[in-house]
Amino acid sequence: MQTVAMVIWLRWRDPGQVRAVWDARRVAVWVGLMSMAGSFCWFTAFTLQNAAYVNAVGQSELVFSALAAVLVFRERVSGREWGGMAILMVSILTLVLVI
């Protein structure tokens, strides 16, 4: 249902995108499979551990994403963004170490 609705929307609003998505299917299938595997791991983690811990560990993904952006894609991260990530990591560590 969601796929049909999205195809209808794209055909109506931006007809070229449906073709672009179809042309990128060989790469996109791997993105979808990795996303499915990640979701499976999340569901497994939620069944094995307290949800607060799982969410806290999941927040650390932000730091790894920022590191990938800087080291792999050579993007610039502002001091304000680094400060926000530092606050986030302190809160995660506090949650995990105190509880």
C-alpha positions as CSV (number, residue, x, y, z in Angstrom):
1,M,0.0,0.0,0.0
2,Q,2.8,2.4,0.9
3,T,4.7,1.6,-2.3
4,V,1.7,2.1,-4.4
5,A,0.9,5.5,-2.7
6,M,4.5,6.6,-3.1
7,V,4.6,5.7,-6.8
8,I,1.4,7.5,-7.5
9,W,2.7,10.6,-5.6
10,L,6.0,10.6,-7.4
11,R,4.4,10.2,-10.8
12,W,2.1,13.1,-10.0
13,R,4.7,15.5,-8.5
14,D,8.0,14.4,-10.1
15,P,7.6,11.9,-12.9
16,G,11.3,11.4,-13.6
17,Q,12.0,10.2,-10.0
18,V,10.2,6.9,-10.5
19,R,12.5,6.0,-13.4
20,A,15.6,7.2,-11.4
21,V,14.6,5.0,-8.5
22,W,14.1,2.0,-10.8
23,D,17.5,2.6,-12.4
24,A,19.2,2.7,-9.0
25,R,17.6,-0.6,-7.9
26,R,20.9,-2.6,-8.0
27,V,22.4,-0.3,-5.4
28,A,19.2,0.4,-3.5
29,V,18.5,-3.3,-2.9
30,W,21.7,-3.5,-0.7
31,V,20.6,-0.4,1.2
32,G,17.2,-2.0,1.8
33,L,18.8,-5.3,3.0
34,M,21.2,-3.5,5.4
35,S,18.3,-1.5,6.7
36,M,16.2,-4.7,7.2
37,A,19.2,-6.3,9.0
38,G,19.6,-3.2,11.2
39,S,15.9,-3.3,12.2
40,F,16.2,-7.0,13.0
41,C,19.1,-6.2,15.3
42,W,17.2,-3.4,17.0
43,F,14.1,-5.6,17.6
44,T,16.4,-8.3,19.0
45,A,18.2,-5.8,21.3
46,F,14.8,-4.5,22.6
47,T,13.8,-8.1,23.5
48,L,17.1,-8.9,25.3
49,Q,17.7,-5.6,27.2
50,N,16.0,-2.7,28.9
51,A,14.7,-0.3,26.2
52,A,16.4,2.7,27.8
53,Y,19.8,1.1,27.4
54,V,19.1,0.2,23.8
55,N,18.0,3.7,23.0
56,A,21.0,5.2,24.7
57,V,23.4,3.0,22.8
58,G,21.5,3.9,19.6
59,Q,22.1,7.6,20.3
60,S,25.8,7.0,20.0
61,E,25.2,6.4,16.3
62,L,25.2,10.2,15.9
63,V,28.9,10.3,16.9
64,F,29.8,7.6,14.5
65,S,27.9,9.3,11.7
66,A,29.7,12.5,12.4
67,L,33.1,10.8,12.3
68,A,32.2,9.1,9.0
69,A,31.1,12.5,7.6
70,V,34.4,14.1,8.6
71,L,36.8,11.2,7.8
72,V,35.2,9.7,4.8
73,F,33.2,12.5,3.2
74,R,35.5,15.4,4.3
75,E,32.6,17.5,5.6
76,R,33.1,20.3,8.1
77,V,31.4,20.0,11.5
78,S,30.9,23.2,13.4
79,G,31.9,23.7,17.0
80,R,28.3,23.9,18.0
81,E,27.6,20.5,16.5
82,W,30.6,19.0,18.3
83,G,29.4,20.5,21.5
84,G,25.9,19.0,21.0
85,M,27.4,15.6,20.4
86,A,29.6,15.9,23.5
87,I,26.5,16.7,25.6
88,L,24.7,13.7,24.1
89,M,27.6,11.4,24.8
90,V,27.9,12.6,28.4
91,S,24.2,12.0,28.9
92,I,24.5,8.5,27.4
93,L,27.4,7.6,29.6
94,T,25.6,8.9,32.6
95,L,22.6,6.8,31.9
96,V,24.6,3.7,31.2
97,L,27.0,4.0,34.1
98,V,24.6,5.2,36.8
99,I,21.7,2.9,36.1
